[in-house]
Amino acid sequence: MEYKTAKTTFHRDFTIAHTDDRLYGSFIEHLGRAVYTGIYEPDHPLADEDGFRTDVMKLVQELRVPIVRYPGGNFVSGFRWEDSVGPKESRPRRPELAWRTIETNQFGLNEFMRWCRKVGTEPMMAINLGTRGADAARNLVEYCNLPAGTYYSDLRVQHGAPDPHNIHLWCLGNEMDGPWQIGHKTADEYGRLALETAKVMKWVDPSIELVACGSSNLDMPTFASWEATVLEHTYSHVDYLSMHQYYDNQAQDTADFMASSVAMDAFIRSVISICDYVKAKLKSKKTMYISFDEWNVWYHSKQHDAVLEPWSIAPQQVEDVYNLEDAILVGSMLITLLRHADRVKIACLAQLVNVIAPILTAPGGGVLRQTIFYPFLHASNYGRGTVLAGVVDSPKYDSKNFTDVPMLDCTAVLSDDENELTLFAVNRSEDTPLLWAPSLQGFEAYRIQDHIALEGPDRYAINDFDHPDRVAPIHKALPKENSFLLSPLSWNVIRLIKA
C-alpha cells in the first residue's frame, strides 16, 4: 500500500488552554421540526409526561451537550417571549416571518427549561433585538432569574415555575448585520441598542454573561468593521462576541471542501485580532472571548426548502442528510475549535435535532444518528481537559481556493485527571493513506488503549432509517509502536491511558 508520512510533536508542558465545557454546545430554534416532532411530540409512544421524546433525550445525553442556544436564530428577531408562557390554550398562533411558517407556541420558555433539566444541559437564551429592545429584555431576565416578589417573577410562579430558572448566558440578538434579519440594523444602531440592553439586563441580574452579535459570516461586506464598531460600543458590558459560519460542497469538490476548516481557522484568527485591536484602542485590560454559536455543514436541503409552501406548521425544513465527507469536515472543525480553546470558550453545533442536525427523527417513529453525530460524540466525551500545542509536519496539497493545505489535521487533549491523553486526527486526502507518527513527549508512561475511526470507501454514504449504521465508527487494530495508518478521508480518535 502506498502512503505518505506525517509527524507531530506534542509536549506535556506546551499547552494552549483548558477547554470550557461549553465548547460542545448546540442549538434548538423554532425552525422546521427541531422542536415539534423533534424534541417535543406529545403523541409519540415514547413521549414522557411533558411531551418530550425520551428517545431523543437519550441521544442528547449521549452527546453530553452542556448548553443549548434557544429560541433562535432568525426566529428570535420577531419573537414575543410572552406568547410562549402561561396556559397553552391561551397562547397565540402567529405567522413566523423568518421561516414563513405558523408558530403555535405550544412549546415555550418553561417547557424548554424543563427539557434542559431533564437532559442535563443549560440554556443559552437569545433575546429579540429585531422588533423589540431593552424593556422586553429586562422583563425577560426578571421573569427567568429573580425570586418571587416582583411582577414578572410572580408571573413565572403563576405559570408553574416557583423557582428561578437562573439562566446565566444570554445572546443579544441574532445576526443583526444581515438584511434578511427582521429589524436589521447598522453596526452603530445595533451597538447602541446592545449596549443599553446589556446595561439593564445586568442591572436586573449582575451575574449573567452576555454575547454580542458579530458578523453573520465571513463573507458579509461589513465584516471586520461591524465587529470593531459593535465592540467599541459594548466592550465593557459584554463577555463574548459571536461568530457564525457554515460550509458546503455544492461544487462537488472534495479537496476544497475538506480545506474549509483552514478558512475557519483564519476566520477565528481574524476575529481575535479585531477583539484585541478594540482592547488596545480602548486601553482595556479585559480580554474578549468568542462564542462560535453557529457552525456546521449546510447545503443538502436548500433546493428542497426553496419550494416549500408557506405558512405550514413544523414542515420538513433545513433537514440536511449528512454523508461521510460531511462528518470528516465536522471532525476537522472540532479540531479547529479545540486549537483555539484559549479564546473560543463557547461553540454551538447548529442545530441539535432534525434541522441541520446530528439527530434525525421520524414523526411518530424512530430516531437516527446521522454521520456527523460521531465526531461530535467523540470530541464531547474525550475532548475535555487541556489542549496541547502540536508541531505538525504533514504533506500538503492545493485545491481550487486553498494552497498548502496540510493533509493531516490534528490536536491532543489531556484529561483533567491526567490519566488519559486523546489524539484527534483527520486525513483530508481523498485517496492517500497517511502513516502518522506522533511524538508524545512527557507521556512515556501512557499506553494505546483504542483507535476509533470513521471511514469508508464511499464518501457520499449516509445513514437512513433502513440502514442506520451504514456509516459508524470502527475500532482498529492497535499498533505496537505509536504509529497509526490513517485511511483517506477519515476521522480518527486515538486514546492513550496512563499505565
C-alpha positions in Angstrom: 0.0 0.0 0.0 1.4 3.4 -1.0 1.1 6.0 1.7 2.6 9.3 2.8 4.0 10.1 6.2 3.3 12.8 8.8 4.7 13.6 12.1 3.5 15.7 15.1 5.2 16.6 18.3 3.2 17.1 21.4 4.9 18.1 24.7 3.2 17.8 28.0 4.3 21.3 29.0 3.3 23.1 25.8 -0.4 23.8 26.2 -2.9 26.0 24.6 -5.7 26.2 27.2 -8.1 24.3 29.3 -11.3 23.6 27.4 -14.6 25.3 28.5 -17.2 22.5 28.6 -19.5 24.9 26.7 -17.3 24.4 23.6 -19.6 21.4 23.0 -22.9 23.3 22.9 -25.7 23.0 20.4 -28.8 24.9 19.3 -32.6 24.5 19.1 -34.5 27.0 17.1 -38.2 27.2 16.4 -37.5 26.2 12.8 -38.7 23.2 10.8 -39.0 20.1 13.0 -36.4 21.0 15.6 -39.0 21.4 18.3 -42.2 19.9 17.0 -41.7 16.1 16.3 -38.1 16.8 17.2 -37.6 17.2 20.9 -41.4 17.6 21.6 -44.1 15.2 20.3 -46.8 14.6 22.9 -48.5 11.9 20.9 -45.3 9.9 20.3 -45.3 6.4 22.0 -42.0 7.3 23.8 -43.1 10.8 24.9 -42.9 11.5 28.7 -45.5 13.3 30.8 -44.2 16.7 29.4 -44.5 15.5 25.8 -40.7 15.2 25.4 -39.4 12.4 23.2 -37.3 10.2 25.5 -35.5 8.5 22.6 -34.2 11.9 21.5 -33.3 12.8 25.1 -31.1 9.7 25.4 -29.1 10.7 22.3 -28.7 14.3 23.6 -27.5 12.9 26.9 -25.1 10.6 25.0 -23.6 13.7 23.3 -23.2 15.4 26.7 -24.3 18.8 25.4 -23.6 21.3 28.1 -25.6 24.3 26.7 -28.3 24.7 24.1 -29.0 28.0 22.4 -32.7 28.9 22.2 -35.1 30.0 20.7 -33.1 31.2 17.6 -31.6 32.1 15.2 -33.6 34.2 12.8 -36.7 33.2 14.7 -35.8 35.3 17.7 -35.9 38.6 15.9 -39.7 38.5 15.7 -40.3 36.6 18.9 -42.6 37.8 21.7 -41.5 35.8 24.7 -44.8 36.4 26.4 -46.5 34.4 23.7 -44.7 31.3 24.9 -45.6 31.2 28.6 -48.8 30.7 30.5 -51.7 28.3 29.8 -51.2 26.6 26.4 -54.8 27.1 25.4 -54.3 30.8 25.8 -51.1 31.1 23.7 -51.5 32.8 20.3 -50.7 31.2 17.0 -48.6 33.6 14.9 -47.2 33.9 11.4 -43.4 33.4 11.8 -41.8 35.7 9.3 -38.2 34.4 9.4 -39.1 31.0 8.1 -42.6 31.7 6.8 -44.4 29.2 9.0 -47.1 29.2 11.7 -45.8 29.1 15.3 -48.3 27.6 17.7 -46.3 28.4 20.9 -47.3 25.0 22.3 -43.7 24.6 23.3 -42.3 27.7 25.0 -39.9 29.0 27.6 -40.9 27.0 30.6 -41.2 23.8 28.6 -37.7 24.4 27.3 -36.4 24.9 30.8 -38.0 21.6 31.9 -36.4 19.8 28.9 -33.0 21.3 29.7 -33.1 20.0 33.2 -34.2 16.5 32.1 -31.4 16.2 29.6 -28.8 17.7 31.9 -28.0 20.9 29.9 -28.0 24.6 30.5 -29.9 27.2 28.4 -28.2 29.9 26.3 -31.1 32.3 25.9 -31.3 34.7 23.0 -33.3 37.9 23.2 -35.2 39.8 20.5 -33.3 42.9 19.4 -35.0 43.0 16.0 -38.5 44.1 16.8 -38.0 44.7 20.5 -35.4 46.0 22.8 -34.1 46.8 26.3 -37.5 46.8 28.0 -38.6 43.4 26.9 -35.2 42.0 27.6 -35.0 43.3 31.2 -38.6 41.9 31.8 -37.5 38.5 30.5 -34.4 38.4 32.8 -36.8 39.4 35.7 -39.2 36.6 34.7 -36.4 34.0 34.4 -33.9 34.9 37.2 -35.5 36.8 40.1 -37.1 35.1 43.1 -40.8 35.7 43.7 -41.8 39.1 44.8 -41.8 41.2 41.6 -44.4 41.4 38.8 -42.6 39.2 36.3 -41.1 36.7 38.8 -44.6 36.3 40.3 -45.9 35.7 36.8 -43.4 32.9 36.4 -44.7 31.4 39.7 -48.2 31.6 38.4 -47.1 29.7 35.3 -45.9 26.7 37.4 -42.2 27.6 37.9 -41.8 28.6 41.6 -38.0 28.6 41.5 -36.0 31.0 39.3 -34.6 29.5 36.1 -31.2 31.2 36.8 -30.3 31.5 33.1 -26.7 32.6 33.1 -25.8 33.0 29.4 -27.7 35.4 27.1 -27.3 36.4 23.4 -28.0 40.0 22.5 -30.0 39.3 19.4 -29.0 37.2 16.3 -27.2 38.1 13.1 -28.3 41.8 13.3 -25.9 42.6 10.3 -28.0 40.5 7.9 -30.5 42.2 5.6 -32.6 39.0 5.9 -33.0 39.7 9.6 -36.2 41.1 11.0 -35.2 44.5 12.4 -31.8 44.5 10.6 -29.5 47.3 11.8 -26.3 49.1 11.0 -23.3 48.4 13.3 -23.8 51.7 15.1 -27.6 51.1 15.6 -27.1 47.6 16.9 -24.0 48.6 19.0 -26.0 51.3 20.8 -29.0 49.1 21.3 -26.9 46.2 22.5 -25.1 48.5 25.0 -28.3 49.9 26.5 -29.9 46.4 26.6 -26.8 44.9 28.2 -26.8 47.5 30.9 -30.4 47.0 32.0 -30.1 43.2 31.8 -27.1 43.2 34.1 -28.8 45.7 36.4 -31.6 43.1 36.9 -29.1 40.3 37.4 -25.4 41.2 37.6 -24.3 37.6 37.5 -25.3 36.9 33.8 -22.9 36.7 30.9 -23.7 38.4 27.5 -22.8 37.6 23.9 -22.8 40.4 21.3 -23.5 39.7 17.7 -20.5 39.5 15.4 -20.9 39.2 11.6 -23.3 36.6 10.3 -20.5 35.0 8.3 -17.0 35.8 6.9 -18.4 36.9 3.5 -20.5 39.8 4.8 -19.4 43.0 3.2 -19.3 44.7 6.6 -17.2 42.0 8.2 -14.4 43.4 10.5 -15.8 46.9 10.5 -19.0 45.5 12.0 -17.1 43.7 14.8 -14.9 46.8 15.5 -17.9 49.2 15.7 -20.1 46.9 17.8 -17.2 46.2 20.3 -16.4 49.9 20.6 -19.9 50.4 21.9 -20.3 47.2 24.0 -16.7 46.1 25.1 -17.0 46.8 28.8 -20.5 45.4 29.1 -20.4 42.1 27.2 -18.3 38.9 27.7 -18.3 37.3 24.3 -18.5 38.1 20.6 -20.4 35.7 18.4 -19.2 34.0 15.2 -21.3 32.1 12.7 -20.1 30.0 9.7 -21.4 27.2 7.6 -19.6 25.3 4.8 -20.9 23.4 1.8 -19.8 21.2 -1.1 -22.2 22.3 -3.7 -19.3 22.4 -6.2 -18.7 18.6 -5.5 -15.1 19.4 -4.9 -14.0 17.3 -2.0 -10.4 18.6 -1.8 -11.7 22.1 -1.5 -14.4 21.1 0.9 -12.0 19.4 3.2 -9.9 22.6 3.3 -12.9 24.6 4.7 -11.6 24.2 8.2 -8.4 26.1 7.1 -10.7 29.0 6.3 -12.4 28.6 9.7 -9.1 28.8 11.4 -8.2 32.0 9.5 -11.7 33.4 10.4 -11.2 32.8 14.1 -7.7 34.4 14.0 -9.2 37.5 12.2 -11.9 37.9 14.8 -9.4 37.5 17.7 -7.3 40.3 16.0 -10.3 42.6 15.8 -11.1 42.0 19.5 -7.5 42.7 20.5 -7.5 45.9 18.4 -10.5 47.2 20.2 -9.0 46.2 23.5 -5.9 48.3 22.7 -7.9 51.2 21.3 -10.0 51.4 24.5 -6.9 50.8 26.7 -8.9 48.0 28.4 -7.4 45.2 30.5 -10.2 42.9 29.7 -9.9 40.1 27.1 -12.9 39.5 24.8 -13.7 35.8 24.3 -15.5 34.2 21.4 -18.8 32.3 21.2 -18.9 30.4 17.9 -22.5 29.8 18.4 -23.5 28.6 14.9 -21.3 26.2 12.9 -21.9 23.2 10.7 -22.2 21.9 7.2 -25.3 23.1 5.4 -26.4 22.7 1.8 -28.1 19.5 1.1 -31.6 20.8 1.9 -31.6 24.2 0.2 -33.1 23.0 -3.1 -35.9 21.3 -1.2 -36.5 24.3 1.0 -36.8 26.7 -2.0 -40.1 25.2 -3.0 -41.8 24.8 0.5 -45.3 26.1 0.8 -45.5 28.9 3.3 -47.5 29.1 6.5 -47.4 25.4 7.4 -46.7 24.1 10.9 -43.3 22.5 11.6 -42.5 21.5 8.0 -39.6 19.3 6.9 -37.3 22.3 6.6 -33.5 22.6 6.6 -33.1 18.9 7.1 -29.7 18.0 5.6 -29.0 14.3 5.3 -25.3 14.1 6.0 -22.7 11.9 4.3 -19.3 10.6 5.3 -17.3 13.5 4.0 -19.6 15.9 5.9 -18.7 14.1 9.1 -15.0 14.3 8.3 -15.2 18.0 7.9 -17.2 18.4 11.1 -14.4 16.5 12.8 -11.8 18.9 11.4 -13.9 21.9 12.5 -14.0 20.4 16.0 -10.2 20.2 15.9 -10.1 23.8 14.9 -12.2 24.9 17.8 -10.0 22.9 20.2 -6.9 24.6 18.9 -8.4 27.9 19.7 -9.6 26.9 23.2 -7.7 29.9 24.7 -10.2 32.3 23.1 -13.2 30.3 21.8 -15.0 29.4 25.0 -18.4 28.7 23.7 -19.5 26.9 20.5 -22.8 25.6 19.3 -23.2 23.0 16.6 -26.2 24.2 14.7 -28.5 22.5 15.2 -29.3 19.6 17.5 -32.4 17.7 16.2 -33.7 17.5 12.6 -32.6 20.9 11.4 -29.0 20.5 10.1 -28.5 18.2 13.0 -26.7 15.1 14.2 -30.0 13.6 15.3 -32.9 12.9 12.9 -36.4 11.7 13.9 -39.4 10.2 12.1 -42.7 11.7 13.3 -44.3 9.0 15.5 -41.4 6.7 14.7 -37.7 6.2 15.3 -34.6 8.3 15.9 -31.4 8.2 13.9 -27.7 9.1 14.5 -26.5 11.0 11.4 -22.9 10.7 10.3 -21.9 14.0 12.0 -23.2 12.6 15.3 -20.0 10.6 15.8 -17.2 13.2 15.6 -19.2 15.4 17.9 -19.8 12.5 20.3 -16.1 11.7 20.4 -14.9 15.2 20.9 -17.5 16.0 23.6 -16.7 12.8 25.5 -12.9 12.6 25.1 -12.0 16.3 24.3 -12.4 17.9 27.7 -9.3 18.9 29.5 -6.1 20.7 28.5 -5.4 21.2 24.8 -1.8 20.6 23.8 0.1 22.7 21.2 1.3 20.5 18.4 4.1 21.0 15.9 2.8 19.3 12.7 4.9 18.1 9.8 2.5 17.0 7.1 2.3 16.6 3.3 0.3 19.4 1.7 -2.0 19.9 -1.3 -3.5 22.7 -3.3 -7.2 23.0 -4.2 -9.3 25.5 -6.1 -9.5 28.0 -3.3 -6.7 27.0 -1.0 -2.9 26.4 -1.1 -0.6 24.4 1.2 -3.5 22.6 2.9 -2.0 20.0 5.4 -3.3 16.5 4.7 -3.2 15.9 8.4 -5.3 18.0 10.8 -4.8 17.1 14.4 -4.8 18.0 18.1 -4.4 16.4 21.5 -6.3 16.8 24.8 -5.1 15.7 28.2 -7.9 14.8 30.6 -8.3 16.7 33.9 -7.1 13.8 36.0 -4.2 13.4 33.6 -4.9 9.7 33.3 -5.9 9.9 29.6 -4.5 11.5 26.5 -6.7 11.7 23.4 -5.4 12.4 19.9 -7.9 13.6 17.3 -6.8 13.4 13.7 -8.3 13.9 10.2 -6.7 12.7 7.0 -8.0 15.2 4.4 -6.7 13.3 1.4 -9.2 11.7 -0.9 -7.1 8.7 -1.9 -3.8 8.6 0.1 -3.4 6.9 3.5 -1.2 8.7 6.0 1.2 7.0 8.3 1.2 9.3 11.3 3.9 9.1 13.9 3.1 11.5 16.8 5.9 12.1 19.2 4.4 12.3 22.7 7.0 13.9 25.0 6.3 13.6 28.7 3.9 10.8 28.1 6.2 7.8 28.3 4.0 6.0 30.8 0.9 6.1 28.6 -0.2 3.2 26.5 -2.5 3.0 23.5 -6.0 2.0 24.6 -8.1 2.4 21.5 -8.1 3.7 17.9 -11.6 4.7 16.8 -12.1 5.6 13.1 -14.9 6.9 10.9 -14.0 5.9 7.4 -15.2 4.0 4.4 -14.9 3.6 0.6 -17.9 5.8 -0.2 -17.6 9.4 0.7 -21.3 10.0 -0.1 -22.6 7.2 2.1 -25.4 8.2 4.5 -27.3 6.8 7.4 -31.0 6.3 7.0 -33.8 4.5 8.8 -33.3 1.4 6.7 -29.6 1.4 7.2 -28.9 3.4 10.4 -25.3 2.1 10.9 -24.1 2.4 7.3 -21.6 5.0 8.5 -20.5 4.2 12.0 -17.2 4.2 14.0 -15.0 1.1 14.0 -12.2 0.1 16.3 -9.0 -0.5 14.5 -6.1 -2.9 15.4 -3.6 -1.3 17.8 -0.1 -0.8 16.5 3.0 -1.9 18.5 4.5 1.5 18.2 3.0 5.0 18.3 2.4 5.0 14.6 -1.0 5.0 13.0 -2.2 4.4 9.5 -5.0 6.9 8.8 -7.3 6.0 5.9 -8.1 8.5 3.3 -11.0 10.8 4.3 -11.1 9.6 7.9 -11.8 10.9 11.4 -9.6 9.2 14.0 -9.7 9.2 17.8 -6.7 7.6 19.5 -6.9 7.2 23.2 -3.9 6.6 25.5 -4.2 5.6 29.1 -1.7 6.1 31.8 -0.2 2.7 32.8 
